[in-house]
Amino acid sequence: MSTVPQEEVPKHLQVQKFRIEPLYELRIEVANDIPVTVKLVDGIAEIFGTELARAREYKLPLSAKLAMFTWQGANVEVVGAPTVLYVAENKSMPNALNIHHNLERQRVEAETNKDVKGPRIMIAGPTDAGKSTLCKILANYATRKFRKPIFVDLDVGQGQVSLPTSVAATVVDSPLDLYHGFSMSAPLVFSAGSTSPSESVERYRNAVERLAQVVNGRLHLDNDARVGGLIVNTCGWIEDLGFTLLKEAAKEFDVDRIMVLGSDKLESMLKSSLAADLPRCHIVKLTQSGGAVQRSREYRISSRTSRIKEYFYGPEGELSPQRIKVPLDSVKLYSIGKRYKAPAGTLPADYESKASPLEPEAIAITTNHLQSIFAVPHATSVDELSIANIAGFVCVTDIDEKSNTLWLLCPSSSELPSRLFIETPLKHIE
């Protein structure tokens, strides 16, 4: 029987087979328009710490950048046409495993001694250093030991747990799905106002403080959470005020370990500046994985767009959001801190700033808000807007001022938890 040359096979059906030796990985970057599936033929392999089942086909997300790693060796099959596909040694995985063992030892001690806290680890470093990847690996390794750590995401630029512009936390009680990632079903979310902390510093600071208060309370009351501890992901802004915000977050969550990726300077600065406030915190510089990929601005914007679409429709379009109609005058939209200018010390001596960085300001909903994403807080009054956690998000699909009608795309058909909305800079264009 004759075989069809590989170049004549449609791209999405092309098959490539690889042998991955122990401590090596197959690095894959998926195009935004050609699906890719992978299959473990034999051996043992994992992606982000999630162990793969043999002979099962795994569909990878479009535009994904990931790696199939093996401790013992594996044969794998790739169907499709990835933009990048090669095998390389991963010298950083033994470090990740060593960290996991140290965290697990502390969890075992916390399990038998209620006076001992479970591990609280923060991952820090510049943009594209591999922070999110390490968080996923540590979370997955913890679930393989039947632990239930809380994952805290302080990176407002991408949003692994909720939408970008938010800080969020969720309990990780099972291995992460390769396609869906961290669960978005019942996270704790606070709005930080922007996809960059530098654009809304005080709102970001306030959101982190509020998130820490609730999470620390959960750790105090829930024994599984206390033992499982925290895994805290941070944003890549580590210079100047960004460094200050990083330190503040470390103190708010009372972390006992900070793993620094990709920056000797950051390691040194954290050790010197946190010595007094967190004397028992171990700060360690880790080797950055050779598979860490630099992401362009265009890629980040595309990722945010995809994340918003996934929120409403699911990664594979499996969700059915509802389009609901509400009277336009029954909802109120607010921006927070929009009139806030600058700290008093940076203004002329005779200028008295009265605006608060957390002050809600009512704004009219107009046709300019078409395709805009609004945050829906658990708030019953305007005074609660700056401190309330977010129940979810809605998208404005149509506005008819003449008939006093507002059409909203909602994740579910259930009643809106509030008619007070918070403006975000996000858009969702169908």
N, C-alpha and C positions, 0 to 999 in steps of 0.2 A: 504493500500500500504506500502510495506517495504521500509526502507531508507538505503542507503549505509553508513556504519560506516565511520566517518570522516577520520580515518587512512587509509582507502582503496581508498579514493578519491585522484586523482593526486594532487601534491602539488600546482600547479598553479590554481587549481579549488577549493581548500579548502576555506570555508566561515566561518568567525568569526564575531559575532555581539557584539557591545559594547554600553553601556550607559555612556556618559561622562557628569558629573555634572558641573555646572557653575564654571568657573575659573580653570577647570581641562583640561588636554589634553591627547590625545592618541599618544604616542611616537612610531615612526615606523622607523626601519632600514631595508632597502631592500637589498636582496642578489644581487650578480652581475650576476646571471644566472636565477633567477626565478621572473617573472613579478608579480607585485602587483597592484591591483586597489582598490580604496576606493570609498564609496558612502555615501552621507548624506541622511539618511532615513527620519528623521524629526528633527526639531529644527534649530539652526543656528550655523555654525562652519566655521573656516577659517584655512588656511595654509599660514604662512608667511604674514598674514594680507590680503590675497586674500580670499574673501568670497566665499564659495562653494555653487553651485546651488543644490537644493534638487532633489534627484532621478537621478542625472547625475553621470556616472562612470568616475573617474579620474585615468588615468594610471600614476603611479609614476615612475620616472627615476630609472634605475638599480643603485644599490649602494647608493641610496639616504638615508639621515638621516634627518627626519623632524617630525613635530607634527601637529595633528589636534586639534586646541584649540577652546573652546566655552566660550562665556560670559554668555549665558543663559541656556545652557544644550542642548544636542543633542544625537540622536541615530545614530550610523554609522555602516557600514558594510565593512569588509575587505576581499578581495578575493586574495588568494595566500599564500605564506609562508614566511613572513618577518623573518629576523634573530632575530629581537628584536621587541616586541609588548607589551606595557603595558600602563596603565592609571596612571597619576600622577598629582598632583597640580602644577600649574605654578604661582609662587609668583612674577615673574618678569614682567608679562604682564600688570598689573596695572601701573607700572613705564613707560612702553612703551607708553601706552595710555596717560598718563599724559604728557610725552614729546611731543607727537603728538599735544595735545591740546595747549601746550605752543607755538609750532611752528606755529600752525594755527592762533593763536592770532596775532603773529607777521606778518603773511601773510596778514591778514585782515587789519592791520595797514599799511602795505606796499602798499596794494591795493588802499587805500584812500589818501596816502601821498607819493609822489614820492621821497621825501627826506629820506624815511625810506627803508632800505634794507630788503629783505626777509631773513629768517633764514639761517645761514650757520653753519651746525652742523657736527662735526667730531666724529667718533666712534673709540676709541683707547683701547688697551689692549693686553695682551699676546696672543700667539697662542691658538686657540680653546676656546676662551672665549665667543664666540657667537656674534662677531662683524658683520659678514655678515648677520646673521639672523636678528639682530636689524635693519640693513640698509634696508633689504627687507621689514620688517614690516612698518617702517616709510615711505618708498617710496610708498607702497601700500595704507596706510592710507591717504597719501597726494592725490593720484589719486582719492580716493573715495570722496574727497572734490573738485574734478575737478582742482586740481593744477598740475603744470608741473615742478617739481623740476629737477635739474641736479644731477644725481648720478655720483660720482667720485670714481673710484676704483684705489687705490694706492698699492694694494696687488699683486705684480708681481708673486707670487707663484702659484696662482690658476687661476686668470683671469675670473672675472664674466661677463665682457663686451667684452673683446677681448681674444686673446691667452695669456697664461702665458708669462712672460718676458716683458709685456707691462703695462703701466699705461694708463688709458682710462677714458672717460666721455661720458655719453649719457643722453638725455632728457627722463624722465619717464612720459609718458602722458596717460598711461592706466595701469590697474592692471597687475602684472607680471603673465605670463603663468607658471603654475606649472611645466611644462615639459621643456619649453625653457628658463625660467628665464629672465634676462635682454636682451633686443634686441641687436643683433649683426649686425643689418642691416646697420646702418649709424653712428657708434661711432667715436669719436675723439680719436686717438690712437698715442702714442709716444713709441718708443722702448727704454727699459731700460737695455737691454743686457743680463739679467740673471733672473733666477727664485728666486734669493735671492739678495737683495740690497747690502749685504756685499761683493758680488763677483764683483760688478761693481758700486762702490759708486758714482763716479762722473757722470757716465751715468745716474744712477737713479736720482741723484740730478738735472741734466740737464733736464731730461724728465719731472720731476715734475714741474720744473720752467716753461718750455714751455707749459705744459698742463694748469697750472694756468693762464698764460698770456692769452691764448685763451679763457678759461672759463670765466675769469673775464671780458674780452671784450664782451663776449656773454651776461653776466649778465647786462652789461651797456647798451647794444643796444636792448635787447629783454625784453619787459615788463613782459611777462608771466614767463620767466626765473628769472627775478629780484624778482618777487613776490614769486615764488615757492622756490627759494633759492637753497642751496646745501646740499647734504648728502654725506659725505666723508668717505669712508671705508679705513682703513689703514692695514699695515702688522703687524705681531706679533713680530717683532724685536724691542724691547723697551729698550734694555740695551746699554750703552756706545754710540757708534756712531749711533746706531739705534734710540736712544732717541733724539740725535741731529737732525737727519733727520725728525723725527716726529715733533719736534718743528718748523723746517724750513717749513715743509708742512703746519702747522697750520697758520704760518705767510703769506705764499704765497697765500693761499686761504682766508685769513682774516676771519677766523672762529670766530663766537661769542659764540659758545657752544662746549665743548668737553665732551662727555660722556665716562667715563672710566669703563671698565668691568674687574673685576678680579684682580685688583692690587691697594692696598692702597698706595704703594710706588710710583707708576706712577702718581696717583692723586696728591700726595704731591709735587713731583718733577715738574710737569707741573704748578701747582699753583705758586710755587716760581720762576720758570724760565721764565714764560710768563707774570708775573705781570707788567713788564715795557713795553714789546712789544705789548701785547694784553690786556690792562687794563680792557676792557669791556667784555672780554671772560669769560663766566661762566663755571667752570670745576666741574663736579659732578661725584661722584662714584656711580655706579649702582650695584644692586644685580645681580650676574651672575645666569642665568637660570640653574636649576637642570638638564635640558635636554641637556645642552652643552656637546658635545661628543668629547673625545680625539681621534684624527685621527693619525694613524700610518704613518710612512714614506712610507710604501708600498701603503697605501690608497691614499696618496697625489700623488704619482707617477702615480697610476692608474687613479686618477681624471684628471691629466694633459693629459694623453693619451686619455681619453674619450673626454676631451674638444677639443683637436685637431681634433679628428674624427668628432665631432659635427660641428666644424667650416666648414668642407668640405661637410659633408653628412647630417647634421641636426641630432637632437636627435633620430629621428625615421627613419632615412634614407630617408627623404622626399626630400632632395636636390639632384641636379644632377651636380656635379662638372665636369669641362671640362679638358680633357688632351690635351694640346697644344704642338706644336713643334716649337722651335725657333732655329736659328743658334747659336751655342755655343759662337762664337766670337762677337755676337751682344749684349750680356749682360756682365755686369761687377759686380763682387762680392767684397764687402768690409767688413772688420771687423772694429770696432770702438774701439779705445783705447787699442788694443791688445798689443802694444809694450810699453804701459805706465807701469812703474814699481812701483814707490812709491813717495810720496811727498818728496821734496828736504830735508826737515828737518830730515827725517829718513835715509838719505844716508850719506856716508862719506863726510867730509867737502870739499874735493877737487873734489867731483863728481858733474858735472853739467848735470842735466836731461833736455833734450830737447824735449822728447816725451810728447804729450798732451794726457790727458785722453779722449779727444773727437776727436782725430785725426783719420780720415779714412785711412785704409791701404788696397790697392788692393791685392786680393789673387786669385789664380787660382781655377777654378771649376774643380774638379777631381772626379773620381769614389768614393772617400772617402765621397763625399757629397750626395750619394744616400740616399733617404728617409729624407734628411735634409729639414728643413723649413727655407725659406728665407723671410724676410720682404721686402715689396715693398713700398718705400717711395714716397711721392709727391715731388720729387726732379728732377731737370734738370741738376744739376752740382754736382760735388763731394763736393764742399764747403757747399752745403745745406744739406748734409746727416745727420749731427749731430743735425740739428734743424728742419728738415722736419717731418711732421706727416706721419703716415703710412696709405697707401691706403688699404692694405690687405696683405695676405700671400700666398705663393706658396710652393708646395712640389716637390722636385726633384724625379722623378720616373725612369728616365733612362738617361744615358749619353753615347754618342757614339763619342769619340774623332776623330776617323778616318773619319766619315762622317760629323763632325762638327755639331752634333745635340744634343740639350738639350730638354728633355721631362719634362713638368711641369704639375702638377695637380693644377688647378685654381678654385676658387669658381664660376666663370662665364666665358663665352666665349668672353667677351668684351676685347678690346685691353688693354694690360698691360699699366698702367699709367706711368711707367718708366722702363728703361732697366738697372737701377742701383739698385742692391739688397744689403741688409744688412744681414750678417750672424747671425743666432741665434743658441742656443744650442739645439733646439727642433728637434725631429725626429717624423716621422709618418710612421709606418710600416703597410702596408696593410695586 
